[in-house]
Amino acid sequence: MVDLDRLPDLDPATVDPDPIAQFNAWLREARETQPRWADAMVLATVGTDGNPSARAVLLRGHDVDGFRFHTNRDSHKGRELAVNPKAALVFLWWGVERQVRVEGVVEHLSDAESDAYWASRPRGSQASAWASPQSEVVAERGALDAAAAAIEARFGDDPIPRPAHWGGFLLRHTSVELWQGRTSRLHDRVRYRPAAVAEGGATELPIRTWVTERLAP
Protein backbone atom coordinates (compact mmCIF):
# COMPACT_ATOMS: atom_id res chain seq x y z
CA MET A 1 0.00 0.00 0.00
CA VAL A 2 1.05 3.56 -0.67
CA ASP A 3 1.77 5.68 2.39
CA LEU A 4 -0.40 8.65 1.44
CA ASP A 5 1.35 11.03 3.80
CA ARG A 6 4.71 10.28 2.18
CA LEU A 7 3.63 11.15 -1.34
CA PRO A 8 5.25 14.28 -2.77
CA ASP A 9 3.29 17.41 -1.95
CA LEU A 10 0.69 18.40 -4.51
CA ASP A 11 0.73 22.16 -4.62
CA PRO A 12 -0.23 24.66 -7.34
CA ALA A 13 3.12 26.40 -6.84
CA THR A 14 5.24 23.32 -7.47
CA VAL A 15 3.41 21.27 -10.12
CA ASP A 16 4.73 21.49 -13.65
CA PRO A 17 3.24 24.55 -15.41
CA ASP A 18 2.35 22.29 -18.35
CA PRO A 19 -0.49 19.88 -17.44
CA ILE A 20 0.70 17.33 -19.99
CA ALA A 21 4.19 17.25 -18.50
CA GLN A 22 2.67 16.75 -15.05
CA PHE A 23 0.33 14.07 -16.43
CA ASN A 24 3.31 12.26 -17.95
CA ALA A 25 5.10 12.17 -14.60
CA TRP A 26 2.05 10.74 -12.86
CA LEU A 27 1.36 8.26 -15.66
CA ARG A 28 4.89 6.88 -15.42
CA GLU A 29 4.42 6.28 -11.70
CA ALA A 30 0.98 4.74 -12.25
CA ARG A 31 2.37 2.29 -14.80
CA GLU A 32 4.84 1.04 -12.22
CA THR A 33 2.02 0.07 -9.83
CA GLN A 34 -0.77 -0.95 -12.23
CA PRO A 35 0.81 -1.51 -15.66
CA ARG A 36 -2.23 -3.23 -17.16
CA TRP A 37 -4.81 -0.53 -16.52
CA ALA A 38 -2.84 2.69 -16.20
CA ASP A 39 -3.91 3.75 -19.71
CA ALA A 40 -7.60 3.09 -19.06
CA MET A 41 -9.79 6.17 -18.83
CA VAL A 42 -13.50 6.73 -18.34
CA LEU A 43 -14.97 8.75 -21.20
CA ALA A 44 -18.15 10.67 -20.37
CA THR A 45 -20.41 12.08 -23.09
CA VAL A 46 -23.89 13.63 -23.21
CA GLY A 47 -26.72 12.65 -25.53
CA THR A 48 -29.27 14.82 -27.30
CA ASP A 49 -31.72 14.05 -24.46
CA GLY A 50 -29.33 15.60 -21.96
CA ASN A 51 -28.56 12.28 -20.29
CA PRO A 52 -24.91 11.51 -19.57
CA SER A 53 -23.24 8.19 -20.33
CA ALA A 54 -19.79 6.86 -19.50
CA ARG A 55 -17.56 3.95 -20.40
CA ALA A 56 -13.90 2.98 -20.16
CA VAL A 57 -11.67 3.33 -23.21
CA LEU A 58 -7.91 3.20 -23.68
CA LEU A 59 -5.65 6.21 -24.05
CA ARG A 60 -3.79 5.89 -27.33
CA GLY A 61 -1.52 8.91 -27.24
CA HIS A 62 -1.38 12.37 -25.74
CA ASP A 63 0.60 15.58 -26.17
CA VAL A 64 0.11 19.33 -25.99
CA ASP A 65 -2.77 19.01 -28.47
CA GLY A 66 -4.79 16.63 -26.31
CA PHE A 67 -5.71 13.02 -25.55
CA ARG A 68 -6.31 10.39 -28.27
CA PHE A 69 -8.51 7.32 -28.44
CA HIS A 70 -9.96 5.16 -31.21
CA THR A 71 -13.37 3.57 -31.57
CA ASN A 72 -16.36 2.84 -33.79
CA ARG A 73 -17.69 6.27 -34.74
CA ASP A 74 -21.19 4.82 -35.21
CA SER A 75 -21.24 3.57 -31.61
CA HIS A 76 -23.31 5.17 -28.85
CA LYS A 77 -20.41 7.38 -27.79
CA GLY A 78 -19.53 8.19 -31.38
CA ARG A 79 -23.06 9.33 -32.15
CA GLU A 80 -23.17 11.45 -28.99
CA LEU A 81 -19.85 13.10 -29.83
CA ALA A 82 -21.09 13.87 -33.34
CA VAL A 83 -23.93 15.91 -31.85
CA ASN A 84 -22.20 17.31 -28.77
CA PRO A 85 -18.40 17.28 -29.19
CA LYS A 86 -17.69 18.04 -25.54
CA ALA A 87 -16.53 15.28 -23.22
CA ALA A 88 -14.72 14.46 -19.99
CA LEU A 89 -12.08 11.87 -19.08
CA VAL A 90 -11.22 10.32 -15.72
CA PHE A 91 -8.04 8.37 -14.95
CA LEU A 92 -8.11 6.47 -11.64
CA TRP A 93 -4.76 5.18 -10.39
CA TRP A 94 -5.57 3.40 -7.13
CA GLY A 95 -2.02 2.09 -6.73
CA VAL A 96 -0.77 5.61 -6.07
CA GLU A 97 -4.05 7.07 -4.74
CA ARG A 98 -4.35 9.54 -7.60
CA GLN A 99 -6.97 10.66 -10.07
CA VAL A 100 -6.87 12.96 -13.09
CA ARG A 101 -9.96 14.62 -14.53
CA VAL A 102 -9.90 16.17 -18.01
CA GLU A 103 -12.53 18.19 -19.82
CA GLY A 104 -12.42 19.39 -23.38
CA VAL A 105 -13.64 19.51 -26.96
CA VAL A 106 -13.46 16.44 -29.19
CA GLU A 107 -12.68 16.20 -32.89
CA HIS A 108 -11.83 13.44 -35.37
CA LEU A 109 -8.23 12.52 -35.94
CA SER A 110 -7.03 12.60 -39.54
CA ASP A 111 -7.39 9.53 -41.76
CA ALA A 112 -3.60 9.21 -41.77
CA GLU A 113 -3.45 9.02 -37.97
CA SER A 114 -6.36 6.62 -37.82
CA ASP A 115 -4.79 4.41 -40.50
CA ALA A 116 -1.46 4.35 -38.68
CA TYR A 117 -3.02 3.17 -35.43
CA TRP A 118 -5.28 0.70 -37.25
CA ALA A 119 -2.22 -0.93 -38.85
CA SER A 120 -0.74 -1.53 -35.37
CA ARG A 121 -3.78 -3.47 -34.13
CA PRO A 122 -3.85 -7.28 -34.00
CA ARG A 123 -5.65 -8.86 -36.95
CA GLY A 124 -8.34 -10.29 -34.66
CA SER A 125 -9.10 -6.80 -33.35
CA GLN A 126 -9.35 -5.52 -36.91
CA ALA A 127 -11.82 -8.26 -37.85
CA SER A 128 -13.87 -7.53 -34.73
CA ALA A 129 -14.11 -3.84 -35.62
CA TRP A 130 -15.63 -4.81 -38.98
CA ALA A 131 -17.92 -7.46 -37.51
CA SER A 132 -19.39 -5.67 -34.51
CA PRO A 133 -22.30 -3.22 -34.93
CA GLN A 134 -21.16 -1.59 -31.71
CA SER A 135 -23.90 -0.59 -29.24
CA GLU A 136 -26.63 -2.30 -31.32
CA VAL A 137 -28.73 -5.22 -30.04
CA VAL A 138 -27.55 -8.62 -31.31
CA ALA A 139 -29.51 -11.87 -31.04
CA GLU A 140 -26.67 -14.06 -29.80
CA ARG A 141 -22.90 -14.33 -29.39
CA GLY A 142 -22.71 -16.75 -32.29
CA ALA A 143 -23.78 -14.03 -34.71
CA LEU A 144 -20.76 -11.94 -33.75
CA ASP A 145 -18.37 -14.88 -34.06
CA ALA A 146 -19.78 -15.75 -37.46
CA ALA A 147 -19.46 -12.16 -38.67
CA ALA A 148 -15.82 -12.02 -37.55
CA ALA A 149 -15.06 -15.33 -39.29
CA ALA A 150 -16.69 -14.00 -42.47
CA ILE A 151 -14.43 -10.95 -42.40
CA GLU A 152 -11.36 -13.15 -41.98
CA ALA A 153 -12.47 -15.22 -44.96
CA ARG A 154 -13.30 -12.17 -47.04
CA PHE A 155 -9.82 -10.68 -46.81
CA GLY A 156 -7.91 -13.96 -46.67
CA ASP A 157 -4.18 -13.33 -46.47
CA ASP A 158 -4.54 -9.68 -47.48
CA PRO A 159 -4.34 -6.82 -44.95
CA ILE A 160 -7.68 -5.91 -43.41
CA PRO A 161 -8.32 -2.23 -44.25
CA ARG A 162 -9.75 0.25 -41.77
CA PRO A 163 -13.53 0.51 -42.14
CA ALA A 164 -14.90 3.99 -42.78
CA HIS A 165 -16.89 3.94 -39.52
CA TRP A 166 -13.85 3.33 -37.32
CA GLY A 167 -11.28 5.97 -36.41
CA GLY A 168 -9.57 8.15 -33.90
CA PHE A 169 -10.67 11.05 -31.74
CA LEU A 170 -8.70 13.86 -30.13
CA LEU A 171 -9.95 15.50 -26.94
CA ARG A 172 -8.41 18.97 -26.78
CA HIS A 173 -8.21 19.65 -23.05
CA THR A 174 -9.61 22.90 -21.65
CA SER A 175 -9.33 21.84 -18.00
CA VAL A 176 -7.13 19.32 -16.18
CA GLU A 177 -7.55 18.48 -12.50
CA LEU A 178 -5.16 16.47 -10.33
CA TRP A 179 -6.40 14.67 -7.20
CA GLN A 180 -4.14 13.06 -4.62
CA GLY A 181 -5.40 11.19 -1.58
CA ARG A 182 -4.57 11.86 2.06
CA THR A 183 -5.44 9.73 5.09
CA SER A 184 -7.08 12.73 6.76
CA ARG A 185 -9.59 12.88 3.87
CA LEU A 186 -8.42 16.46 3.28
CA HIS A 187 -7.28 15.37 -0.14
CA ASP A 188 -5.26 17.59 -2.45
CA ARG A 189 -6.83 18.93 -5.63
CA VAL A 190 -5.08 21.16 -8.15
CA ARG A 191 -6.76 22.43 -11.30
CA TYR A 192 -5.23 23.78 -14.50
CA ARG A 193 -7.39 26.32 -16.32
CA PRO A 194 -6.61 28.53 -19.34
CA ALA A 195 -4.62 31.64 -18.45
CA ALA A 196 -6.44 33.76 -21.01
CA VAL A 197 -9.92 33.59 -22.50
CA ALA A 198 -10.71 35.44 -25.69
CA GLU A 199 -13.51 37.99 -25.94
CA GLY A 200 -16.87 36.27 -25.75
CA GLY A 201 -15.57 33.45 -23.59
CA ALA A 202 -13.92 31.49 -26.41
CA THR A 203 -10.66 29.70 -25.67
CA GLU A 204 -8.06 29.28 -28.40
CA LEU A 205 -7.03 25.62 -28.76
CA PRO A 206 -4.61 24.12 -28.06
CA ILE A 207 -4.03 26.09 -24.87
CA ARG A 208 -0.39 27.02 -24.27
CA THR A 209 -0.52 28.90 -20.96
CA TRP A 210 -2.26 27.72 -17.80
CA VAL A 211 -3.16 28.95 -14.34
CA THR A 212 -2.98 26.46 -11.46
CA GLU A 213 -5.20 26.73 -8.40
CA ARG A 214 -6.07 24.64 -5.36
CA LEU A 215 -9.59 23.28 -4.96
CA ALA A 216 -11.22 22.15 -1.73
CA PRO A 217 -11.58 18.35 -1.54
N, C-alpha and C positions, 0 to 999 in steps of 0.2 A: 504493500500500500504506500501511496505517496504521503509524506508528511506535509500537510498543507501549509503549516506555518514555517516550513523551510523552503518553500518555493520562492523564487526571486520576486521582489516587490513588483506589483503591477501599478504603475503610476503614470499619469498623463505626461509628466515632465521627463520620464526616462524611457518610455517606449520609443521605438523607431518612428520617425516622422512619416515614413511611408507605410501605410497599412499592409501592403503586400510584402514588404520586407519583414515586418513583424509577424505576419501570417506564416511566412516561410520558416521562420525560426521556431514557431510553435508547432508547425506541421512536422518538422524534422524530429522534434522531441516526441510528438504523438506517435510517429511511425516506430519509434524505438520501443514503445510500450504496447501498442496495438497495431502491428504492421498490416493486418488483414483489412481492418475497417477504418484506418485513419483517413482514407480518401472518400469515405462515404459522407454524403451530405443530404439533409432533408430539403427538398425543394417545395416551396409553398406557392400556389397560384390561386387566382380568383376567377370564378366563372361569370358568365353574363348574368346569372341570377343573384350575384353578390355572395354566393357561398364559397368559402375557402376550401381548398383540398391540398393535401401534402403527401409526399412519398419520398423514399430514399433513392438517390441516383449517385453515380460516381463522378467525382471531379476528374476531368481529363485535360487539365492544363490551366494555368493561371499566370497572369502577369499584370503589368500596370493597366492594361486595357480591361481586364476583368477575369471572370471565372467561366470555364468551358465545360460543357457536357454534351452528350450525343444521345439521340433517342428517335423514336418514331414520331414524326411531326403530325401525324394524323391521330395520335393517341389523345387521351383525355387532357393531359397536361399540354400537349402540343396545340390542341384546339383552343384551350384557355389562353395560352400565350399569344396566339394569333389575334385574339380579340382584345386582350388586356396584357400588353407586354411588360408588365411590372411583376416582380417576383422577389422572394426572400429565400435565403439559404441558412441552414443551421448545421454547424459541425459540432459534434459532441465527442470529446476525448476524455472518457472517464478515467483512463489510466493516469492522466496528469491533472484531473479535476479542472478541466478547462472547456470552454465553449466559445465558438465564434459565430456571430450573427451577421449576415450580409443582406443588404437590400439594394435593389437596383433596377435597371431597365434592360430588357432582354431583346436580342436580335439574332438573326440567323448568321452562322458562320458561312464563309464562302464555300462554293463547291469544291475548290481546291483543298481547303482545310478538311472538309468533310470526307473527301476522297482519300486523303492521306491517312486519316484515322481509320477509316473503313478498311483500308488495305492492311492495317496492323492487327485486325481482329481475327480470331480463329475462324476457320471455315464453318464450323458448326454454328457459331454465333451469327455469321453472315446469312446462313440458310434460315436460321430462326427469325431474323429480321424480315426476310421475305415472306416467311410462312405465317407469322403471327399478325392477325388483325388487332393490334394492341388495344386493350380497353373494351373490345366488343365481346358480347356473349358468344360462347362456343358450346356446342352440344356435349362434347366429351374430349378427353385428353387425346384419344386416338386420332381425332381429326387434325390436331396440331402436328402430331408425329407423322401422319401421312402427308401433310402439306410440306413439312420439312424434307421428307424423303423425296417428294416429287421435285423440289427445288434442286436437291443434290443430283437427281437423275437428269434434270433439264440441262444443267450446265456441265455435267460430266467432269472431265479433267480440266476444263477451262476455269479461269478465275470467275468468281461470282461478283458481278458488278454491284455497286451501291444502288439500291432502289430510290426512286425519286422522292418517296415519302420519308426517307430516313436521312438525318443529317445533324449537324452540330448547332449548338446555341452558345451565345456569349452573353453572360450577365455583366453589364457594366456597373460596377458598384458605386453607389451614391452615399452609402453609410456602411461602416464596419464597426462592430462592437465586440470587444474582448471581455470575457468573464472568467474569473479565476476564483476557485472555492477557498473558503477559510472555515476552520472548525467552529469559529464563533458565530457562523452564519452571516456575519457582516462581510459578505463576499466583495471582491473587487470587480468593478465594471468600468471600462474605459471605452469611450466612443470616439471614432473618427468621423468628422463631418466636413463638408466642403468649406474651404476658407473664404471663398467668394461666391456669391450667387448673382447672376446677371439680372438686369432689370426685368421685372415681371416674374421673378422667382425661378427662371430657367437656369439650369446648371450645365455648363459646358462639359462634355464628356470626351475623352476620359479626364478625370479630375487629377490635377498635378499637385495641388497644395491643400493640406488638410489642417484642421484644428482638432486637438485632442482635449477631451474633457471627462471628468469623473462623473459617473452616475450612481445614485443610491441603489443598493442591492434590493 
